[in-house]
Amino acid sequence: MLEKKNRKYNILTMGCQLNENDSEKLCGMLEKMGYTKTEDMKEANIAIFNTCCVRENAEERLFGKVGELKNLKEKNNLIIAIGGCMMQEKHITDKIKESYPFVDILFGTHTLHKFPEDLYKIIEEKKKLKLYFGTGITMVIAGWLWNFQMPIIKTIWTSSMVLVSSGYCFLLMGLFYYWIDYKGHRSGITWLKVYGMNSIVAYMLANVVNLRCIGESLFYGLEQYMGSYYSFLMTLWNIGAVYVIIWFMYKRGIFLKV
């Protein structure tokens, strides 16, 4: 049972008799979770499409219906779920993920029994997003207001500096959580894992260990030719050297914990 009351769902069955049976099962699951059925999509907290790949023009009808819900989702924070045998066709699920990224849940007939679990996961993820962004915004505002009494000074980490920097951290966590965990964009994020798994080591290498002297030895004599760009080269060297070290640790499964 979910915490909030008076939550409603709308379900559209777009297929054969088997779809009708599956829709009845979905209705039973949702009602056990405390939802009531509504025919008015504007009242719904969840919209479910139960599809069938056998029906004529099934894809066009589905995509048209889903496209109509985009504005309603943004306005009412609607959860959109698509199920049925059509979701077992890879080219269709790929198109939905690419063209309709606002869809929250995709499930086939073989994973119908996991729908309550999938729904609960989406609801919890939305709560986490609100927590991350809400906490971040609150701390940033509080830090800048406290700045009038206790100035933001990074070198001595004043209390206002702690509030502001912590707020930015929560906002970044929310952003990455939304992009990676909520939306499922996981390609090209290995570098984030490398830094994240050994962030303490990266900080110590960048601020305690003097890697610049190694770079100056490697690029000796270039300063006179590069002028002001030489400092930029040294910055790139520091970033690259730190990354190579923590990447080696990541590959070897070496992680510094406190």
C-alpha positions in Angstrom: 0.0 0.0 0.0 1.3 3.4 -0.9 1.4 6.3 1.5 -0.6 8.8 -0.5 -4.4 8.3 -0.8 -6.8 9.1 -3.7 -4.2 8.1 -6.3 -5.7 7.1 -9.6 -4.8 5.1 -12.7 -6.0 5.0 -16.3 -5.4 1.9 -18.4 -5.8 1.5 -22.2 -5.9 -2.0 -23.6 -4.8 -2.1 -27.2 -5.0 -5.8 -28.1 -6.6 -9.2 -28.0 -8.4 -11.2 -25.3 -5.1 -12.1 -23.7 -4.4 -8.4 -23.3 -7.8 -8.0 -21.6 -6.9 -10.7 -19.1 -3.5 -9.0 -18.4 -5.2 -5.6 -18.0 -7.5 -7.2 -15.4 -4.4 -8.5 -13.5 -2.8 -5.0 -13.7 -6.0 -3.4 -12.3 -6.0 -5.9 -9.4 -2.3 -5.1 -8.6 -2.9 -1.4 -8.7 -6.0 -1.5 -6.5 -4.1 -3.6 -4.0 -1.5 -0.8 -3.9 -4.3 1.8 -3.1 -5.1 3.1 -6.6 -8.6 3.6 -8.1 -9.5 3.5 -11.7 -10.4 6.6 -13.7 -11.5 7.1 -17.3 -10.3 10.7 -17.2 -6.6 10.8 -18.1 -6.3 14.3 -16.5 -7.1 12.8 -13.1 -4.7 9.9 -13.4 -1.4 9.6 -11.6 -0.5 6.6 -13.7 -1.2 5.9 -17.4 -0.8 2.3 -18.6 -0.9 1.1 -22.2 -1.3 -2.6 -22.6 -0.2 -3.3 -26.2 -0.4 -6.1 -28.8 1.9 -6.4 -31.7 -0.6 -8.4 -33.8 -3.2 -5.6 -34.2 -3.1 -3.6 -37.4 -1.4 -0.1 -37.1 -0.7 -1.0 -33.5 2.7 0.9 -33.4 1.3 4.1 -34.9 -1.6 4.1 -32.5 0.6 3.6 -29.5 3.2 6.2 -30.5 0.4 8.7 -31.2 -1.2 8.1 -27.8 2.1 8.3 -25.9 3.0 11.5 -27.7 -0.2 13.1 -26.5 0.7 12.5 -22.9 4.0 14.5 -22.9 2.5 17.8 -21.8 0.2 16.1 -19.3 3.2 14.3 -17.8 5.1 17.6 -17.3 2.0 19.2 -15.8 0.8 16.5 -13.5 4.0 14.5 -13.0 2.2 11.5 -14.6 3.9 8.1 -14.5 3.6 6.4 -17.9 3.9 2.6 -18.3 3.8 0.6 -21.5 3.3 -3.2 -21.4 2.2 -6.1 -23.5 3.8 -8.3 -26.1 4.8 -5.3 -28.2 7.4 -4.4 -25.5 9.2 -7.7 -26.3 10.1 -6.3 -29.7 13.6 -4.7 -29.4 13.1 -2.2 -32.2 10.0 -0.8 -30.5 11.6 -0.5 -27.1 14.6 1.1 -28.6 12.4 3.7 -30.4 10.5 4.4 -27.2 13.8 5.0 -25.3 15.1 7.2 -28.0 12.0 9.2 -29.1 9.9 9.0 -25.9 12.4 9.2 -23.0 9.7 10.5 -20.7 8.1 7.0 -20.5 8.9 5.6 -17.1 8.2 1.8 -17.3 8.4 -0.8 -20.0 7.4 -4.4 -19.3 6.5 -7.4 -21.4 4.0 -10.2 -20.7 6.7 -12.3 -19.1 7.5 -9.6 -16.6 3.9 -8.6 -15.8 4.2 -9.9 -12.2 7.0 -7.4 -11.5 5.0 -4.4 -12.4 4.3 -3.4 -8.7 8.0 -3.6 -8.0 8.8 -1.5 -11.1 6.2 1.1 -10.1 7.4 1.3 -6.5 10.9 1.8 -7.8 9.9 4.7 -10.0 8.0 6.4 -7.1 11.0 6.0 -4.8 13.3 7.4 -7.5 11.1 10.5 -7.9 11.3 10.9 -4.1 15.1 10.8 -4.2 15.2 13.4 -7.0 13.0 15.7 -4.9 15.2 15.1 -1.9 18.5 15.8 -3.8 17.3 18.9 -5.6 15.3 20.2 -2.6 18.2 19.8 -0.2 20.7 21.3 -2.7 18.6 24.4 -3.4 17.9 24.9 0.3 21.6 24.7 1.3 22.8 26.9 -1.5 20.2 29.6 -0.6 21.0 29.3 3.1 24.7 29.5 2.4 24.5 32.7 0.4 22.2 34.3 3.0 24.6 33.3 5.8 27.3 34.8 3.6 26.1 38.3 4.8 27.0 37.3 8.4 29.9 34.8 7.7 31.6 35.4 4.4 32.2 32.5 2.0 36.0 31.9 2.2 37.2 28.7 0.6 40.7 28.7 2.2 39.4 28.4 5.7 36.1 26.7 4.9 33.7 29.0 6.7 30.3 27.7 7.6 28.7 29.5 4.7 31.2 27.9 2.4 30.3 24.5 3.7 26.6 25.1 3.2 27.1 26.4 -0.4 29.5 23.7 -1.5 27.4 21.0 0.1 24.3 22.4 -1.7 26.1 22.2 -5.0 27.1 18.6 -4.3 23.5 17.7 -3.7 22.5 19.4 -6.9 25.1 17.5 -8.9 24.1 14.2 -7.2 20.5 14.9 -8.3 21.6 15.7 -11.8 23.7 12.5 -12.2 21.0 10.4 -10.5 18.4 11.7 -12.9 20.6 11.2 -16.0 22.1 7.8 -15.1 19.8 6.0 -12.7 16.4 7.5 -13.5 16.8 7.9 -17.3 19.3 5.0 -17.7 21.9 6.8 -19.8 25.0 4.7 -18.9 27.1 4.9 -21.9 30.3 7.0 -21.7 30.3 7.3 -17.9 33.3 5.1 -17.0 35.3 8.2 -16.2 32.8 9.2 -13.6 33.1 5.8 -12.0 36.9 6.1 -12.0 36.8 9.4 -10.2 33.9 8.5 -8.0 35.4 5.2 -6.7 38.6 7.0 -5.7 37.6 10.6 -5.2 39.7 10.9 -2.0 42.8 9.7 -3.8 42.1 12.1 -6.7 41.8 15.0 -4.3 45.0 14.1 -2.4 47.0 13.7 -5.6 45.7 17.0 -6.9 46.3 19.0 -3.8 49.0 17.3 -1.7 51.3 15.5 -4.2 53.3 17.8 -6.5 52.8 16.2 -9.9 53.5 19.5 -11.7 57.3 19.1 -11.2 57.1 15.8 -13.2 55.2 17.6 -16.0 57.8 20.4 -16.0 60.5 17.9 -16.4 58.7 16.2 -19.3 57.9 19.4 -21.1 61.1 21.2 -20.3 61.8 24.0 -22.7 58.3 24.4 -24.1 57.4 27.4 -21.9 59.3 29.9 -24.0 57.4 28.8 -27.1 53.9 28.4 -25.6 53.8 31.5 -23.4 50.6 31.8 -21.4 49.4 28.4 -22.9 52.1 26.6 -20.9 50.1 26.9 -17.7 47.1 25.4 -19.5 49.3 22.5 -20.6 50.4 21.9 -17.0 46.8 21.9 -15.9 46.0 19.3 -18.5 49.0 17.3 -17.3 47.8 17.3 -13.7 44.3 16.2 -14.7 45.7 13.5 -17.0 48.3 12.2 -14.5 45.7 12.0 -11.7 43.3 10.2 -14.0 45.9 7.6 -15.1 46.7 6.8 -11.5 43.1 6.3 -10.3 42.2 4.5 -13.5 45.0 2.0 -12.8 43.6 1.6 -9.2 40.1 1.2 -10.6 41.2 -1.6 -13.0 43.0 -3.4 -10.1 40.1 -3.0 -7.8 42.0 -0.8 -5.4 39.7 1.7 -3.6 40.6 4.0 -0.7 37.8 4.0 2.0 37.4 6.0 5.1 
